[in-house]
Amino acid sequence: REKRERREREEREKTTTTTSMATTVISAGAARGGLGLASLAVGAARALTVSGGASAASTSEFVHSFSTSSWSGFAQGTKTTNVNNVTQTKSFLGSLQATPRSPSLSGLWLSNGVSVRTSASSSSAVPEMCDDEPPEEEALKEFKIYRWDPDLGDKPRMQTYEVDLNDCGPMILDVLLKIKDEQDSTLSFRRSCREGICGSCAMNINGSNGLACLTRVDPDVGNQSTIAPLPHMFVVKDLVVDMANFYAQYKSVKPWLQSEGSEKVDGKEVYQSKEDRAKLDGLYECILCACCSTSCPSYWWNSDKYLGPAVLLQAYRWIIDSRDQSTEERVKQLDDAYKLYRCKTIMNCAKVCPKGLNPGKAIAKIKKAHHGHLE
């Protein structure tokens, strides 16, 4: 008998907690109004039920009591602040109807189609919630995307797609993925990390180079957005460009540590002070997306000879590294009228870099190093 009384007492406490939590949800959302408040009530009861805070019987008891008695006090407290919302919500809550309270409740039905179903073998209520809010109007925006498939033999063209911004993520990459998934599976582009780390999704967006995963969609549906491949690069297909020349230039500066013969701590690693390590900040973060190089007019006209902002920034990263033993050779290798001095400090590179780096500054320091002023 003591065990039974203890169980009954626990059930009453759980029911009280469920009612209190759900009523709090309703009260907090009253000012915002809407018929969805009733769904919030059921959702709050279900949350406690599924997490073990209440049984199916206590959940149905809460919904029943809320629909018959708890509403009156709630309506009195909110009627003066938001008459329309309270009237709508009261009308909806008044339509709640529950079957007789029983531990083996087989179904709790709401007249608008929401149901909470349980079974005798399970004490967890699993509701099928419906969206009571009216659907948002479509916000259709046009995107003009560069298309070219060498296998078809057609000329390059700009193809227009319409995307509902209310049913799409906030970034340009979200738009491209939505178009590829739902409208045109032949659209080709590179992407990988979605976090601005890999540099794969670099492209020209509304006339400026950037990463599709970090570039937000212009919310103005009246403005058409244009997406094209990186400028002055050979196109493989659609938004995919040939990066072979860019990577070959990167390889030419030997982007690895050359520390043969350096004194090592415990025979394992070359020591570097905190001050020397700080010199690498603003250099090592480069992700080789080529946004800067393909925005540079000098690189457009001389990409076969001029290394470009990205590669020169990487070259300086190894020149300034205190652990490297080939500093002089690296500086001498870049002493060329085309490799280095085609930079005219236009500074487009610093403007478009998605990581906020300044390749122009690194190039200027390499030029100083040729005159014996290595910083």
N, C-alpha and C positions, 0 to 999 in steps of 0.2 A: 504493500500500500504506500509506503514511503517513497519507493521508486516511482510509482505512478504519479503521486502528488508532485514529486520533483520534476518529472517530465512535463506535467501540465503547467507548472509554474514557469519552466523554461520556454514553453510554447507561448505563454502569455507575454513574456518579456520580449521574445522575438517578434511577435505580432506588433507590440507597442513600438519597437524600434523601426520596423518596416513602415508602419503608418507615419511615424515621425519623420523619417528620412524622405519619404515620397511627398509628404505634405510640404516639407521644406523646399523641395524641388519645384513644386507647383507655386508656392508663394514667391520664390525668387524669380520665377519667370512670368509672374502676373503682369508686371509693368510692360513686358515685351509682347504679351498677348499671343493670340493665335490658337487655332484648334489643336495644335500639336501638344498643348499642355497636358491633355488627357493621356496621350501616348507617353509623355514623360512620367506620369504617375505610374502607369503599368511598367514602364522601363525601370523605374526605381525599385518597385517591388520585385521585379524579376532579378535585378542585380543582386539584391540581398539573398533571394532564394537560391540562385545558382551558386553564390559564394558560400552558402551554408548558413546564411543569417536567418532564414525563415523557411518553413515548409510550404508545400503547395497549398495546404489548407489555410495557413495563415496569410498567404498571398491573396487567395480568393477572398478571405475575410476582409482584408484591407480594401480591395477594390470594391467589394460590396458596401462596406461601411462608408468609403469615400463617396460613392455615388449616391448614397441615401442621406447621410447626415453631415459628414465633414465639409461638404460643399457649402452649406449655408453660412458657416462662419467665415469661410474663405471669401465668399462672394461679398459679404457685408464689408470686409476690410478692403476690398479692391474696387468696389463699384464706383466710388466717387472719383477714382484716379483714371480709370480707363473703361468707360461704360461699354463701348463697342466690343472691345476684346473680351471683357468679362461676360457680356451677354452671349457672345459666340461660344466661349468656352463652357459657360454654364449649360447652354443648350446641348453641347456635345456630351458633357459629362452626365447630363440628365438621361442620355440615351444608353448609358451603361447598364447592362443587365447581367446578373450572375445567377448561376444555378444554386440550389440549396447548398449551404456550407457543409462540406464533408471531407474527411481525410483522403477519400479516394475520388476526389473531384475529377470528372472525366472531361470537362470542358468549360471554359469561361468565354462567353461570346460577347463581343461588343457590336452594336448595331451597325457601325460603319465598316465592318469587315475585319477589325482587329480581333484576333483570338489568342487565348493563352491555353494551350493544351497540356494536360498531364496524364499520366497513367498510374494505375495502382502499383506498378513495379518501379516507378521512378518518382521521387519527390521533387524533382526539378521542373519548374515551369519554363516552357520554351515558347515565347510569344512570337507571333508573326506580325511584325509592326508594319503599318502602312504609312506612307508619307501624306500627312494631312495638309502640308503647305502647297499652294498652287505652284505648278511648274514655272520655272523662270523662262522669260522670253529668250529666244535665240539671239545671240550676238554674233552674227555672221561677219567674218572679216576675210578679205581677199589676200592671198599670198601668191605672188608671182615668183616662180621657181625656175631656175635655169635647167633645161633638159637637153641632153644629147647622148645618144647611144651609137657608138661607132659601128655596131653590128647591123644597124638598120640602114645606114647610108644617108640618113636625113641630115639636114642642116640643123645647127643648134637653134633652140627656140625658148621662149619664156612661156611657161604654162601656168594658168591661174587655177587656184584651188580655193574653195570656201571652207572655213573652219569655224565652228561654234565655240567662241572663247569661254562660254559658260560651262562647256563640257570638255575642257582641255586644260592642261597644266600651264603654268605661267611663262615657261621658257620656250625659245624658238625650237629647241630640240624636242620638246613635247609636241609641238605642232607638226614637225617632220615625222615623228613616230606615229602620230595620229593619222596623218595623210597616208603613210605607208601601210598602216594596219587596216584602214577602213576605206580608202579611196583608190590608191594606186600602189600596188605592191612592187612595181618596177622602179620606183624612185630609189636612187642609190646615194648613200652618203656614209661617211665614217662616224662612228661614235663608240665609246667604251665606258668610261668611268662615270659620266654624268655629274662630276664634281669639280671640273676645272683642273684636273691633275694630269690627265694623259695627253691632252692637246689634240686628240683625234678629230674633234668636230669643228676645227677651224674653218671658217668660210666668210664670205663677204655678205653682211647683213645690212640692208638699207644704206649701202655705200660705204660702210666701214667694216674693217676686218675685226673678227671677234670669235669667241667660242659660243656655239649654239646653246650649250648647256648653261652658260652664264649670262646670256643676253635675254633680257625680258621682252615679251611681246608688247608692242604698243597697244594699249587698251582702246585706243580710238578706232572704232570699226570703220570710220570714214577714210582713214589713211591706209592705202594699200602698202603692204610690206613686200620688199624684194629680197630674194635670197639667191646668191650666186657663188660659184667656187672662188677660191683665192685668186686674185688677179695676176695676170701675166705668168700663169703656170700652165703646163700642158694638162689638158683634161683627159682623164681616163674614161669617166662616165658620169654624167650629171654633176653632182657636187664633189666628186672624188678627183683629186689632182695627183699628178705624178711627183712624188717627193724624192726620187732617186738622186737628182742633182744636189738637192739640199742636204741629204744625208752624206753624200760623197764629200761635200765641202766640210761638213762637220767632222768627218773622219780625218780629213787632211790636217787638222790642227792637233791631232793626237790627244783626244780628250780623256786621258787617263794619267794617273800619277806616276811620274818617273823619278823614283827616289833611290835608285841603286847607289850603294856606297854611303847612304846617310846613316848617321848614328842612331841606333834604335834603343828605346827603353826596354830593358830586359830582353833585348834581342827580338822583340815582337813588333813594336810600332814606333813610328817617327814622332817625336814630341812636337806639339804645336801649342803655343801660348794662347790664352784667351784673346789677347789683342790681335794676334795674327789670324785667329779663327774669325774674328769679327769682320775682317777685311773681305771675307767671302760672302757676307750678307748682301743681298741684292744681286748676286751673280748665280749662285747655285740653284736658285728657285726656278730658273728658266726651264720650261717644259717642252721646248723645241716644237711649238705649234706652228711656227713660221708666219704668224700674224704680222710681226714687225718687218721681216724681210720682204714679204709680198706687199707691204704698204710703202716701201721705199722706192722712189722713182729711179734712183741710181741702180738699184738691184733689178728693176724692170728692164733697163736697157743693157746692163752688163752682168747678168746673172751667171754667165759662163766664166767670168774673171773676178768680179767683185764678190767677196765672201758673204757680205750682207750683215746686218745688225745682229741677228741671232748667233751666227757662228763666231763673229768677232767678240761678242759678249762671253761666249763659252771659252774662247781662246784666252781672254784676259783672266777668266776665273782660274785657269791653270798657271798663267804667268805670275799672278799675285800670291799663289799658294806657297807659303813658306817651306813646306815639306818637299816641294819639287826641286830637282837638281838640274833641270834643263831650261831655266829661265832665259838665258842669253840666246840659246838656239831657237826658242819659241819666238822671241822678239825679232830676231833676225829673219826668220821665215816669213814674217808678215811685212817686212820692209819692201813693199812693192807698190807701184803707182796704182795698180788696179785692185789688188787684194784688200788694201786698207784705205788708200787715199781717194777712192771714189766716193767716200762718205762726204757729203756737203752740209752736214748738220741741218738737214731739213726737219728732223726730229719727229717725223710721222711715227717712227718706231716706238718712241716713248708714249705717244698718244694712244696707240691701239693695244699696247701690251696688256693682256688680261691679268697678269700677275703684278702689274704696277711697277715693272722694272724700267731701267733707263739705259738701253744699249748705247745711246749716243755718248753718255758719260764714260762708259767703258772704252769706247773707241777713242775718245779724246785722251784717256790715260795711256792707251797703247802708243799713240803718237808721241806723247811726252817721254815714254820709255825709250823710244828711238833716239831721243836726244839726251839720254842718260838720267832722266828724272822718273824713276819708277816709284809710284805711290801705292 
